[in-house]
């Protein structure tokens, strides 16, 4: 717990020195790890504002809503991330995972396959490909 507090403190210092958006993503991920969904959401929104051409803060918001159980909002953000960066394996895999969970197997499998075409080592896509036996 002390390491997380120190990491949080260091990230806040980093943001105060150079608020380029990336520090908010790292801080959001730290809060996400601690299951502090509201704090993670705040940081990912800041990252999204500062990094408008990057998919990561958008799919991170999708992850927050997924963790909160708001599947509708989660899907909305995953689709926004895919629309922004249609070759981003992380965005494609997350949307695919969500669709598989919603029992939209054909569409979900397509996104998983697209993610692996972009990055054959994408952990999210590999996990769900195996779990859902996608060929």
Secondary structure, DSSP 8 states (H G I E B T S, - for coil): -HHHHHHHHHHHHHHHH--SSHHHHHHHHHHHHTT-HHHHHHHHHHHHHH-TT-SHHHHHHHHHHHHHT-HHHHHHHHHHHHHH-TT-HHHHHHHHHHHHHTT-HHHHHHHHHHHHHH-TT-HHHHHHHHHTT--
